[in-house]
Amino acid sequence: MPKPIPLPRIRYHVVGQDDYMLNIEVTEDGRFTIDAGDYTSHKPTAGTLERAQAEALAALSAQLGPPRAHPAPAGASGFVAELTIGDGPTVHHYRFWEGALDAEPDIRNLVRALEVLG
């Protein structure tokens, strides 16, 4: 029997423009839910990570630096994101404008891996 992957709970939430939003949640047991939408309704997608996906997300989560914020520049509207890793006393929150991801490769890599689930 394969050894369990130490995957933290991951929550990613983005609020964009024109009522766009994206919520991705991955639980410790490898189940995920993706809820994306705009002015129309979309049924959430759910599934279970493949082992390679879980290993990649666990490794990317472990490489994150300390929590830090990157607010949107003055005049920018939308695409503010929150990334939450873990639960309880070990939880880490990252709040950032998506335009700042190029300056934060550790966060960008995890976000991009989450965006291709499902």
Secondary structure as GFF3:
##gff-version 3
##sequence-region A 1 118
A	DSSP	beta_strand	10	15	.	.	.	ID=ss1
A	DSSP	beta_strand	21	26	.	.	.	ID=ss2
A	DSSP	beta_strand	31	37	.	.	.	ID=ss3
A	DSSP	beta_strand	45	48	.	.	.	ID=ss4
A	DSSP	alpha_helix	51	62	.	.	.	ID=ss5
A	DSSP	beta_strand	69	70	.	.	.	ID=ss6
A	DSSP	beta_strand	80	85	.	.	.	ID=ss7
A	DSSP	three_ten_helix	88	90	.	.	.	ID=ss8
A	DSSP	beta_strand	92	97	.	.	.	ID=ss9
A	DSSP	three_ten_helix	98	103	.	.	.	ID=ss10
A	DSSP	alpha_helix	105	115	.	.	.	ID=ss11
###
